[in-house]
Amino acid sequence: MAIIFPIKKAEAPVTRLFLLLLLALFSTLDAAELHLTLDSVSDDGKSATIATARVEPGVSGFVVRHFTPEHSAIIANAISKHYDDTSRTLTVRISEYTGLRQNSLPKGNWKPKTGDELILAFAYSRGTLIAPTRKI
């Protein structure tokens, strides 16, 4: 059984405007995660570079190692650090992934390497970000 709220004629334009603004707001929230491939990893394993379109500093994600087409694991955290406009490369800072820590189980000793998958902006479509542009 649906609940119907009566709308008076005087309120109809305001209600329509409100609904139109809500539609405009949520239709622009099409942010999707970025699936990229690591092009190079530093010797110490704490940073990596990726050739990609612009990604703002501070976007977080993780590095995934694909062992087989059916088996993969998150092996590191990643945060975008710097984007070079001239070479179109993104530098990310890599750190240990501790999101699923379980001291009773063995821990993989995998370090990120060239060819691993980098997933940035995972689940970013589940919120609304209100922030200034980088031109300020």
mmCIF file of the C-alpha atoms, coordinates in Angstrom:
data_MODEL
# 
_entry.id   MODEL 
# 
loop_
_atom_site.group_PDB 
_atom_site.id 
_atom_site.type_symbol 
_atom_site.label_atom_id 
_atom_site.label_alt_id 
_atom_site.label_comp_id 
_atom_site.label_asym_id 
_atom_site.label_entity_id 
_atom_site.label_seq_id 
_atom_site.pdbx_PDB_ins_code 
_atom_site.Cartn_x 
_atom_site.Cartn_y 
_atom_site.Cartn_z 
_atom_site.occupancy 
_atom_site.B_iso_or_equiv 
_atom_site.pdbx_formal_charge 
_atom_site.auth_seq_id 
_atom_site.auth_comp_id 
_atom_site.auth_asym_id 
_atom_site.auth_atom_id 
_atom_site.pdbx_PDB_model_num 
ATOM 1   C CA . MET A 1 1   ? 0.000  0.000   0.000   1.00 0.00 ? 1   MET A CA 1 
ATOM 2   C CA . ALA A 1 2   ? 1.525  3.288   -1.096  1.00 0.00 ? 2   ALA A CA 1 
ATOM 3   C CA . ILE A 1 3   ? 1.268  6.427   0.972   1.00 0.00 ? 3   ILE A CA 1 
ATOM 4   C CA . ILE A 1 4   ? 0.313  9.415   -1.125  1.00 0.00 ? 4   ILE A CA 1 
ATOM 5   C CA . PHE A 1 5   ? 0.936  12.917  0.126   1.00 0.00 ? 5   PHE A CA 1 
ATOM 6   C CA . PRO A 1 6   ? -1.399 15.488  -1.372  1.00 0.00 ? 6   PRO A CA 1 
ATOM 7   C CA . ILE A 1 7   ? 0.360  18.433  -2.999  1.00 0.00 ? 7   ILE A CA 1 
ATOM 8   C CA . LYS A 1 8   ? -1.459 21.733  -3.123  1.00 0.00 ? 8   LYS A CA 1 
ATOM 9   C CA . LYS A 1 9   ? -1.421 23.666  -6.395  1.00 0.00 ? 9   LYS A CA 1 
ATOM 10  C CA . ALA A 1 10  ? 0.710  26.420  -4.892  1.00 0.00 ? 10  ALA A CA 1 
ATOM 11  C CA . GLU A 1 11  ? 3.334  23.884  -3.752  1.00 0.00 ? 11  GLU A CA 1 
ATOM 12  C CA . ALA A 1 12  ? 3.548  22.025  -7.078  1.00 0.00 ? 12  ALA A CA 1 
ATOM 13  C CA . PRO A 1 13  ? 6.172  24.299  -8.760  1.00 0.00 ? 13  PRO A CA 1 
ATOM 14  C CA . VAL A 1 14  ? 8.374  24.248  -5.655  1.00 0.00 ? 14  VAL A CA 1 
ATOM 15  C CA . THR A 1 15  ? 8.080  20.474  -5.374  1.00 0.00 ? 15  THR A CA 1 
ATOM 16  C CA . ARG A 1 16  ? 8.889  20.020  -9.052  1.00 0.00 ? 16  ARG A CA 1 
ATOM 17  C CA . LEU A 1 17  ? 11.912 22.301  -8.725  1.00 0.00 ? 17  LEU A CA 1 
ATOM 18  C CA . PHE A 1 18  ? 13.115 20.345  -5.688  1.00 0.00 ? 18  PHE A CA 1 
ATOM 19  C CA . LEU A 1 19  ? 12.725 17.023  -7.503  1.00 0.00 ? 19  LEU A CA 1 
ATOM 20  C CA . LEU A 1 20  ? 14.514 18.431  -10.557 1.00 0.00 ? 20  LEU A CA 1 
ATOM 21  C CA . LEU A 1 21  ? 17.439 19.584  -8.401  1.00 0.00 ? 21  LEU A CA 1 
ATOM 22  C CA . LEU A 1 22  ? 17.648 16.164  -6.732  1.00 0.00 ? 22  LEU A CA 1 
ATOM 23  C CA . LEU A 1 23  ? 17.649 14.469  -10.116 1.00 0.00 ? 23  LEU A CA 1 
ATOM 24  C CA . ALA A 1 24  ? 20.404 16.792  -11.373 1.00 0.00 ? 24  ALA A CA 1 
ATOM 25  C CA . LEU A 1 25  ? 22.505 16.169  -8.267  1.00 0.00 ? 25  LEU A CA 1 
ATOM 26  C CA . PHE A 1 26  ? 22.310 12.395  -8.346  1.00 0.00 ? 26  PHE A CA 1 
ATOM 27  C CA . SER A 1 27  ? 22.634 12.064  -12.112 1.00 0.00 ? 27  SER A CA 1 
ATOM 28  C CA . THR A 1 28  ? 26.169 13.502  -11.893 1.00 0.00 ? 28  THR A CA 1 
ATOM 29  C CA . LEU A 1 29  ? 27.296 10.986  -9.282  1.00 0.00 ? 29  LEU A CA 1 
ATOM 30  C CA . ASP A 1 30  ? 28.608 8.487   -11.790 1.00 0.00 ? 30  ASP A CA 1 
ATOM 31  C CA . ALA A 1 31  ? 32.064 8.195   -10.287 1.00 0.00 ? 31  ALA A CA 1 
ATOM 32  C CA . ALA A 1 32  ? 33.545 4.810   -10.966 1.00 0.00 ? 32  ALA A CA 1 
ATOM 33  C CA . GLU A 1 33  ? 36.610 3.056   -9.733  1.00 0.00 ? 33  GLU A CA 1 
ATOM 34  C CA . LEU A 1 34  ? 39.727 3.148   -11.878 1.00 0.00 ? 34  LEU A CA 1 
ATOM 35  C CA . HIS A 1 35  ? 41.378 -0.138  -12.846 1.00 0.00 ? 35  HIS A CA 1 
ATOM 36  C CA . LEU A 1 36  ? 44.983 0.576   -13.839 1.00 0.00 ? 36  LEU A CA 1 
ATOM 37  C CA . THR A 1 37  ? 48.179 -1.432  -14.276 1.00 0.00 ? 37  THR A CA 1 
ATOM 38  C CA . LEU A 1 38  ? 51.411 -0.587  -12.449 1.00 0.00 ? 38  LEU A CA 1 
ATOM 39  C CA . ASP A 1 39  ? 54.030 0.465   -15.011 1.00 0.00 ? 39  ASP A CA 1 
ATOM 40  C CA . SER A 1 40  ? 56.968 0.592   -12.616 1.00 0.00 ? 40  SER A CA 1 
ATOM 41  C CA . VAL A 1 41  ? 57.612 0.087   -8.915  1.00 0.00 ? 41  VAL A CA 1 
ATOM 42  C CA . SER A 1 42  ? 60.453 1.655   -6.916  1.00 0.00 ? 42  SER A CA 1 
ATOM 43  C CA . ASP A 1 43  ? 63.228 -0.574  -5.564  1.00 0.00 ? 43  ASP A CA 1 
ATOM 44  C CA . ASP A 1 44  ? 62.003 -0.153  -1.987  1.00 0.00 ? 44  ASP A CA 1 
ATOM 45  C CA . GLY A 1 45  ? 58.405 -0.935  -3.044  1.00 0.00 ? 45  GLY A CA 1 
ATOM 46  C CA . LYS A 1 46  ? 57.003 2.232   -1.486  1.00 0.00 ? 46  LYS A CA 1 
ATOM 47  C CA . SER A 1 47  ? 55.949 4.022   -4.679  1.00 0.00 ? 47  SER A CA 1 
ATOM 48  C CA . ALA A 1 48  ? 54.857 3.198   -8.203  1.00 0.00 ? 48  ALA A CA 1 
ATOM 49  C CA . THR A 1 49  ? 54.067 5.028   -11.445 1.00 0.00 ? 49  THR A CA 1 
ATOM 50  C CA . ILE A 1 50  ? 51.192 4.561   -13.864 1.00 0.00 ? 50  ILE A CA 1 
ATOM 51  C CA . ALA A 1 51  ? 50.543 6.147   -17.265 1.00 0.00 ? 51  ALA A CA 1 
ATOM 52  C CA . THR A 1 52  ? 46.962 7.422   -17.081 1.00 0.00 ? 52  THR A CA 1 
ATOM 53  C CA . ALA A 1 53  ? 44.671 10.401  -17.438 1.00 0.00 ? 53  ALA A CA 1 
ATOM 54  C CA . ARG A 1 54  ? 44.657 12.930  -14.605 1.00 0.00 ? 54  ARG A CA 1 
ATOM 55  C CA . VAL A 1 55  ? 43.966 11.635  -11.100 1.00 0.00 ? 55  VAL A CA 1 
ATOM 56  C CA . GLU A 1 56  ? 43.878 14.114  -8.234  1.00 0.00 ? 56  GLU A CA 1 
ATOM 57  C CA . PRO A 1 57  ? 46.271 13.696  -5.285  1.00 0.00 ? 57  PRO A CA 1 
ATOM 58  C CA . GLY A 1 58  ? 44.792 11.880  -2.296  1.00 0.00 ? 58  GLY A CA 1 
ATOM 59  C CA . VAL A 1 59  ? 42.634 9.348   -4.148  1.00 0.00 ? 59  VAL A CA 1 
ATOM 60  C CA . SER A 1 60  ? 42.989 6.048   -2.319  1.00 0.00 ? 60  SER A CA 1 
ATOM 61  C CA . GLY A 1 61  ? 42.788 2.452   -3.418  1.00 0.00 ? 61  GLY A CA 1 
ATOM 62  C CA . PHE A 1 62  ? 44.702 -0.794  -3.343  1.00 0.00 ? 62  PHE A CA 1 
ATOM 63  C CA . VAL A 1 63  ? 47.034 -3.018  -5.336  1.00 0.00 ? 63  VAL A CA 1 
ATOM 64  C CA . VAL A 1 64  ? 45.670 -6.412  -6.412  1.00 0.00 ? 64  VAL A CA 1 
ATOM 65  C CA . ARG A 1 65  ? 47.780 -9.420  -7.459  1.00 0.00 ? 65  ARG A CA 1 
ATOM 66  C CA . HIS A 1 66  ? 46.059 -11.870 -9.833  1.00 0.00 ? 66  HIS A CA 1 
ATOM 67  C CA . PHE A 1 67  ? 47.483 -15.348 -9.238  1.00 0.00 ? 67  PHE A CA 1 
ATOM 68  C CA . THR A 1 68  ? 45.131 -17.051 -11.704 1.00 0.00 ? 68  THR A CA 1 
ATOM 69  C CA . PRO A 1 69  ? 42.073 -15.721 -13.558 1.00 0.00 ? 69  PRO A CA 1 
ATOM 70  C CA . GLU A 1 70  ? 39.923 -16.941 -10.647 1.00 0.00 ? 70  GLU A CA 1 
ATOM 71  C CA . HIS A 1 71  ? 42.217 -16.076 -7.710  1.00 0.00 ? 71  HIS A CA 1 
ATOM 72  C CA . SER A 1 72  ? 43.465 -12.674 -6.608  1.00 0.00 ? 72  SER A CA 1 
ATOM 73  C CA . ALA A 1 73  ? 44.357 -10.863 -3.393  1.00 0.00 ? 73  ALA A CA 1 
ATOM 74  C CA . ILE A 1 74  ? 44.800 -7.318  -2.157  1.00 0.00 ? 74  ILE A CA 1 
ATOM 75  C CA . ILE A 1 75  ? 48.501 -6.978  -1.397  1.00 0.00 ? 75  ILE A CA 1 
ATOM 76  C CA . ALA A 1 76  ? 48.959 -3.254  -0.620  1.00 0.00 ? 76  ALA A CA 1 
ATOM 77  C CA . ASN A 1 77  ? 47.243 0.085   -0.019  1.00 0.00 ? 77  ASN A CA 1 
ATOM 78  C CA . ALA A 1 78  ? 47.809 2.911   -2.496  1.00 0.00 ? 78  ALA A CA 1 
ATOM 79  C CA . ILE A 1 79  ? 47.247 6.672   -2.379  1.00 0.00 ? 79  ILE A CA 1 
ATOM 80  C CA . SER A 1 80  ? 47.793 8.952   -5.366  1.00 0.00 ? 80  SER A CA 1 
ATOM 81  C CA . LYS A 1 81  ? 50.620 11.344  -4.570  1.00 0.00 ? 81  LYS A CA 1 
ATOM 82  C CA . HIS A 1 82  ? 51.512 13.348  -7.674  1.00 0.00 ? 82  HIS A CA 1 
ATOM 83  C CA . TYR A 1 83  ? 50.360 13.657  -11.280 1.00 0.00 ? 83  TYR A CA 1 
ATOM 84  C CA . ASP A 1 84  ? 52.828 14.921  -13.896 1.00 0.00 ? 84  ASP A CA 1 
ATOM 85  C CA . ASP A 1 85  ? 50.921 16.727  -16.665 1.00 0.00 ? 85  ASP A CA 1 
ATOM 86  C CA . THR A 1 86  ? 53.823 16.674  -19.131 1.00 0.00 ? 86  THR A CA 1 
ATOM 87  C CA . SER A 1 87  ? 54.492 12.924  -19.018 1.00 0.00 ? 87  SER A CA 1 
ATOM 88  C CA . ARG A 1 88  ? 50.887 12.018  -18.060 1.00 0.00 ? 88  ARG A CA 1 
ATOM 89  C CA . THR A 1 89  ? 52.083 9.744   -15.266 1.00 0.00 ? 89  THR A CA 1 
ATOM 90  C CA . LEU A 1 90  ? 50.641 9.236   -11.823 1.00 0.00 ? 90  LEU A CA 1 
ATOM 91  C CA . THR A 1 91  ? 52.840 8.492   -8.819  1.00 0.00 ? 91  THR A CA 1 
ATOM 92  C CA . VAL A 1 92  ? 51.230 6.549   -5.976  1.00 0.00 ? 92  VAL A CA 1 
ATOM 93  C CA . ARG A 1 93  ? 52.480 5.902   -2.448  1.00 0.00 ? 93  ARG A CA 1 
ATOM 94  C CA . ILE A 1 94  ? 52.247 2.230   -1.486  1.00 0.00 ? 94  ILE A CA 1 
ATOM 95  C CA . SER A 1 95  ? 51.891 0.899   2.062   1.00 0.00 ? 95  SER A CA 1 
ATOM 96  C CA . GLU A 1 96  ? 51.051 -2.380  3.777   1.00 0.00 ? 96  GLU A CA 1 
ATOM 97  C CA . TYR A 1 97  ? 47.423 -3.520  3.523   1.00 0.00 ? 97  TYR A CA 1 
ATOM 98  C CA . THR A 1 98  ? 46.039 -4.212  7.002   1.00 0.00 ? 98  THR A CA 1 
ATOM 99  C CA . GLY A 1 99  ? 42.306 -4.179  6.287   1.00 0.00 ? 99  GLY A CA 1 
ATOM 100 C CA . LEU A 1 100 ? 41.906 -7.931  6.766   1.00 0.00 ? 100 LEU A CA 1 
ATOM 101 C CA . ARG A 1 101 ? 44.562 -8.588  9.404   1.00 0.00 ? 101 ARG A CA 1 
ATOM 102 C CA . GLN A 1 102 ? 44.212 -11.941 11.145  1.00 0.00 ? 102 GLN A CA 1 
ATOM 103 C CA . ASN A 1 103 ? 47.094 -12.886 13.420  1.00 0.00 ? 103 ASN A CA 1 
ATOM 104 C CA . SER A 1 104 ? 46.016 -16.548 13.541  1.00 0.00 ? 104 SER A CA 1 
ATOM 105 C CA . LEU A 1 105 ? 46.523 -17.054 9.805   1.00 0.00 ? 105 LEU A CA 1 
ATOM 106 C CA . PRO A 1 106 ? 49.705 -16.944 7.725   1.00 0.00 ? 106 PRO A CA 1 
ATOM 107 C CA . LYS A 1 107 ? 50.385 -13.657 5.988   1.00 0.00 ? 107 LYS A CA 1 
ATOM 108 C CA . GLY A 1 108 ? 51.481 -13.413 2.382   1.00 0.00 ? 108 GLY A CA 1 
ATOM 109 C CA . ASN A 1 109 ? 54.791 -11.676 1.857   1.00 0.00 ? 109 ASN A CA 1 
ATOM 110 C CA . TRP A 1 110 ? 53.914 -10.213 -1.550  1.00 0.00 ? 110 TRP A CA 1 
ATOM 111 C CA . LYS A 1 111 ? 55.385 -6.924  -2.703  1.00 0.00 ? 111 LYS A CA 1 
ATOM 112 C CA . PRO A 1 112 ? 53.805 -4.936  -5.555  1.00 0.00 ? 112 PRO A CA 1 
ATOM 113 C CA . LYS A 1 113 ? 55.488 -5.437  -8.903  1.00 0.00 ? 113 LYS A CA 1 
ATOM 114 C CA . THR A 1 114 ? 55.098 -4.201  -12.464 1.00 0.00 ? 114 THR A CA 1 
ATOM 115 C CA . GLY A 1 115 ? 51.898 -5.572  -13.987 1.00 0.00 ? 115 GLY A CA 1 
ATOM 116 C CA . ASP A 1 116 ? 49.862 -5.726  -10.767 1.00 0.00 ? 116 ASP A CA 1 
ATOM 117 C CA . GLU A 1 117 ? 46.431 -4.105  -10.874 1.00 0.00 ? 117 GLU A CA 1 
ATOM 118 C CA . LEU A 1 118 ? 45.815 -0.790  -9.122  1.00 0.00 ? 118 LEU A CA 1 
ATOM 119 C CA . ILE A 1 119 ? 42.210 -0.039  -8.182  1.00 0.00 ? 119 ILE A CA 1 
ATOM 120 C CA . LEU A 1 120 ? 41.624 3.598   -7.222  1.00 0.00 ? 120 LEU A CA 1 
ATOM 121 C CA . ALA A 1 121 ? 38.450 5.322   -6.002  1.00 0.00 ? 121 ALA A CA 1 
ATOM 122 C CA . PHE A 1 122 ? 36.806 2.074   -4.914  1.00 0.00 ? 122 PHE A CA 1 
ATOM 123 C CA . ALA A 1 123 ? 33.315 2.783   -3.483  1.00 0.00 ? 123 ALA A CA 1 
ATOM 124 C CA . TYR A 1 124 ? 33.681 6.524   -4.144  1.00 0.00 ? 124 TYR A CA 1 
ATOM 125 C CA . SER A 1 125 ? 30.232 6.502   -5.782  1.00 0.00 ? 125 SER A CA 1 
ATOM 126 C CA . ARG A 1 126 ? 28.616 5.911   -2.394  1.00 0.00 ? 126 ARG A CA 1 
ATOM 127 C CA . GLY A 1 127 ? 29.005 9.462   -1.158  1.00 0.00 ? 127 GLY A CA 1 
ATOM 128 C CA . THR A 1 128 ? 28.792 13.053  -2.256  1.00 0.00 ? 128 THR A CA 1 
ATOM 129 C CA . LEU A 1 129 ? 31.989 15.063  -2.138  1.00 0.00 ? 129 LEU A CA 1 
ATOM 130 C CA . ILE A 1 130 ? 31.619 18.799  -1.738  1.00 0.00 ? 130 ILE A CA 1 
ATOM 131 C CA . ALA A 1 131 ? 35.015 20.412  -2.166  1.00 0.00 ? 131 ALA A CA 1 
ATOM 132 C CA . PRO A 1 132 ? 36.685 23.268  -4.043  1.00 0.00 ? 132 PRO A CA 1 
ATOM 133 C CA . THR A 1 133 ? 38.338 22.703  -7.385  1.00 0.00 ? 133 THR A CA 1 
ATOM 134 C CA . ARG A 1 134 ? 42.125 22.603  -7.666  1.00 0.00 ? 134 ARG A CA 1 
ATOM 135 C CA . LYS A 1 135 ? 42.113 26.014  -9.455  1.00 0.00 ? 135 LYS A CA 1 
ATOM 136 C CA . ILE A 1 136 ? 41.603 27.931  -6.211  1.00 0.00 ? 136 ILE A CA 1 
# 
